[in-house]
Amino acid sequence: MTRKFLPGILAMAGVVVASNILVQHLLGQWLTWGALTYPFAFLVTDLMNRIYGVGPARRVVLIGFVVGIACSLIGSQIHGEFGPLVTLRVAVGSGTAFLVAQLVDISVFNRLREGRWWRAPLASTLVGSSLDTVIFFSIAFSAALNGMEPGNMPVWAQDNLPVLGMGPVAPLWVSLAFADWMVKLSLALVALIPFRMIVRRLLATPSEIH
């Protein structure tokens, strides 16, 4: 990993650490503050992919994965009112979702990199964000996986309530997942602005910006 990749490494590590801290703080009824920072991991990945290619983007993702594991290990040793801040299921769900979603993002981006400049970052982030949401919330909170950690079941997330307080009845975690997914989709559009600006600044010739 050369020095020129350092900004990407630091940015990814910063997003992961900030999100692990901010996810402990509620933002309204359905979200945490971490929902506003975590989606920018996809922006970092897409910038690395566009500017340096698939290989460096994957290496930055792996570094983010390692940082995430470290954060989970630290969080598992910190006990709050209802037990450890990071349970086994949350740690497994978070790590799996991050790695799978980011690697799929890289693959989709690479397939679309020769199209219009916005197509690859938007499509890859939408696909990656959707996968991230489904994988994380299913592993971390679904009743189907209660046997994974019998002594620490997230029964609070499995109470049946109207989705977002107004839709059909479903487990609470479905509302949390849906709200998180909507934020990710919204920020995917917002992230196109810094993506375009940074790529224009760093790539030397217009022919390199699709």
N, C-alpha and C positions, 0 to 999 in steps of 0.2 A: 504494500500500500504506500504510494508515494505521497509527498507533501502536498501535491496539488489536490488530493482527495480529502485533505484534512477539514476544510469547511463543511463538506458533506457529512463526514464522520461526526464532527462536533454538533452539527445541526440535528442529525438523527438521534444522537445520544441525548441532546437537550430536550427534544420533543418527547422521547421515551421517559426520561426522568421526570420532566414537568407533568406529564400525563399521569404517571404513577402517583405523584403527590396530589395533584388536583382532583383525581378521581375519588379521593376521600371526602370531598366537600360538595354538598348538594347545590344544584342550581335549579330552583323550582321543584316541582313534584316528580319529574320524570328523568331529569338529567343530572350530571355532575359537571363541574368546571373542566374536568379532563376531556369531556366530549368536544370542547372547543379547541383543544390543543392537539389531541391525538391524530385527527385527519391530516395534519400537516406533514406527518410521516410519509404520506403518499406523494406530497409535493417534493420532498427531499429525494425520494426514490426516482420520481419521474425526471427531475432535473439531472440527477446523476446519470440516468439512462440516456437522456437526450444529449448531454454534453460529453460524457465519457464512454458510454456504451453499456452493454449488458453486464459484462464482467465486474466492473467497478460498482455498478448499482447493486449487484448481488452481494458483494463483499460488504458494502455499507449496511445492507439489510441484515446480514449475519452479525455485524457488530451491534446493531440495534437490538437484535434478538438476545445476544449475550448480556447487554446492558439491562434489558427487560428481566432476564432471569435473575440477575443480581438484585434488582429492585424487588422482585418477588421474594427472594430469600430474606432480604432485610425486612420486608413487610410481614413475613410469616413469623418473625421474632418479636413483633410489636403487637401487644394485645390492647384492644379497645374494650368498649362496653360489652360487645357481643362476641368476643373472642379475638383471634388473630386478624389483623387488618387484611392480610392476604391468605385465603384458604388454599388448600391443594387444588380444588376445582377451579378457582379463579386463576391460579398460577398456570395450570395446564391449559385452560381455555384461552388465557391471554397470550401465552407463548405460541400455542398452535395457531390461533387466529392471525397473529402478527406474521408469523413465518409464511403460512400458506397464502394469505392475502397479498403480502408484499411480493412474493415470488410470482404469483399469478399476474399481479399488476405489471411486473417487468415483462412477462411473456406477452401479454396483450399489447402493451406499449410497443414492444419490438415488432410485432406483426403489423402495426398501424403506423410506424414511424415515417413512412414515405408519403403519407396522406397530408391533408391540411394540418396546419400546426396545432390546432386545438383538439383534433380528433383523438390522437394517441393519449395525451394526458387525461382528457375527459373520460373516454371509454375505459381506460385502464383503471382509473380511480373509481369509477362507478362500479365496475365489476369487483375490484379488490375490496372496496368498502362494504359492498353487499355481503361478500364472503366473510369478511372480518366480523360483521355484526352477527350473522347466522351462527358461525362457528363459536364465537366467544360466548354469547348468551345461552346457546344450547348446552354447551359443556358446563358452564359455570352455574346455571340456575335451573335447567330442566329437571322435572321430577323423574324422568326416565333414567337419569344418571345418579340418583340418590345413593345407590349402592357404591358409588365411587368413593364417597367419604361419609359413611354412615353416622359417624360421631359429630358431624358438622353439616347437617343438611340445611340448605337455604330455604326453609319452609316459608319464610316471609315473602320470598319472591314467587311462591307457587300459589298464593291466595288468588282466587278467582275474582276479577274485577272487570268492569267495562274498559275496553281498550282506550287509553288516554282519557278515561272518565266519561266517554260518550259513545264508544263503539260497542261491538259485541263482547260478551263476557269471555275472558281468557285469563290465563295466569298473569300476574303482575309483571313478570319478566318480559312478556310479549310487549307490553306498553313501553317498558324501558328500552327494549331493543328497537322498537319502531321509532321512538323519539330520537334515539342515538343515530339510527339510519338516516332519518330526515336531516339531521344536522350534518352528517357526513356528505350527503348529496348536495346540500346547500353550499358547504365549504368547498366542494369539488369545483363548483362554478366560480366561486370567489378566488380560488387558488390559480385559476387560469391567468389572472392579471399579473401576479408576481412571477409566474412561470414564463409568460411572454417577455416580461421586462428583463428578467435575469438571463434568459436564453439570448435575447437580442444583444445584451451587453457583453456576454462572454464568448459567443460564437463570432468569429471574425468576419465571415462573409454571408450575405443574404442567402446564398445557395445552400447553406447548411441549416437554414431555418425553414422548415416545411409548414 
